[in-house]
Each structure stands twice: as C-alpha cells, then as structure tokens.
Amino acid sequence: MAGGWLRYVNIAPDVFGYISSLTKGDEYFDEGMNGGVLDGLERTRQMGEVTVKVGDVRPMENIGLVAFASLDETVVGTLRQGRMYL
C-alpha cells in the first residue's frame, strides 16, 4: 500500500539502481567525479559523501529542467505539481 502511495505522490522519475551511473557525462556534476572508464560501483566509491538530488535545475525560468545534480555544484529546486518541465 505504501509503494502505491509513493508512486502516486512522487513527481521525480524513477532512477534507482547504480545512481552514480547517472553522473557519467552529466553537466551538473564535477568532471573529476565522472571517471569515464569506471563502472557504477567504482564511481560510487569515488563519489564518497557527495549529496545529490533529483530536482529542478532551472527553478527561476518559466519552464524547469528535471536533472540529477550534486547539491555542491548546483542550486536545485523542488519539483512542483503543475509546473512545466523538460
């Protein structure tokens, strides 16, 4: 029942698995963390204590952009119901 409720209220896309794999080539992460030849598990170890969020990386623009971003590098807004996103 809780899973159904979370699926209903969650606005962000489902991106679980090796989350660190999402950072490869991502402009919202420091290039030093990407480690182009590393697999997901190795990249996870390299990232260490990096805080991340799936959110709006264009919170001040008319149309937002949903991205997986490091909170150390980017201002990430909260996703909102009814807002247009790319």
C-alpha positions in Angstrom: 0.0 0.0 0.0 2.9 2.4 0.9 4.5 1.7 -2.5 1.3 2.6 -4.3 1.0 5.8 -2.3 4.7 6.8 -3.0 4.2 6.1 -6.7 1.1 8.4 -6.7 2.8 11.4 -4.9 6.3 11.2 -6.4 6.9 13.6 -9.2 10.5 12.7 -9.9 11.3 9.9 -12.4 12.4 6.5 -11.0 16.2 6.5 -11.3 17.4 3.9 -8.8 20.0 1.2 -9.5 23.6 2.4 -9.6 22.7 6.0 -9.1 26.3 7.0 -9.7 25.9 5.8 -13.3 23.6 8.8 -13.8 26.6 11.1 -13.1 28.7 10.0 -16.1 28.8 12.8 -18.6 26.2 14.9 -16.5 26.9 18.6 -16.7 25.6 19.0 -13.2 28.5 17.1 -11.6 32.1 18.0 -11.3 34.0 16.3 -14.2 36.6 15.0 -11.7 33.9 12.7 -10.3 32.8 11.2 -13.6 35.7 8.8 -14.1 34.8 7.9 -17.7 36.3 4.4 -17.5 34.8 3.5 -14.1 31.9 1.1 -13.7 28.9 2.1 -11.5 30.3 0.5 -8.2 33.7 2.1 -8.6 32.2 5.5 -9.4 30.0 5.1 -6.3 33.1 4.6 -4.1 34.8 7.6 -5.7 31.8 9.9 -5.1 32.0 9.2 -1.3 29.9 11.8 0.6 28.5 13.7 -2.4 24.9 14.9 -1.7 22.6 14.6 -4.7 19.0 15.5 -5.6 16.6 14.9 -8.4 15.1 18.3 -8.9 14.6 21.4 -11.0 18.0 22.8 -12.0 16.2 25.8 -13.7 14.0 27.0 -10.8 13.9 30.6 -11.9 13.0 30.0 -15.5 9.4 29.7 -17.0 10.0 26.0 -17.9 12.0 23.9 -15.4 14.5 21.1 -16.2 14.5 17.9 -14.2 18.0 16.6 -13.5 20.1 14.5 -11.2 22.5 17.0 -9.7 25.1 17.5 -7.0 24.0 19.9 -4.3 27.6 21.1 -4.0 27.7 22.3 -7.6 24.2 23.5 -8.5 21.1 25.2 -7.0 18.4 22.5 -7.2 14.8 23.5 -6.7 12.0 21.2 -5.6 9.7 19.7 -8.2 6.2 21.1 -8.1 2.9 19.7 -9.3 1.5 21.8 -12.3 4.9 23.2 -13.4 6.1 22.5 -16.9 9.5 20.6 -17.1 11.8 19.5 -19.9 
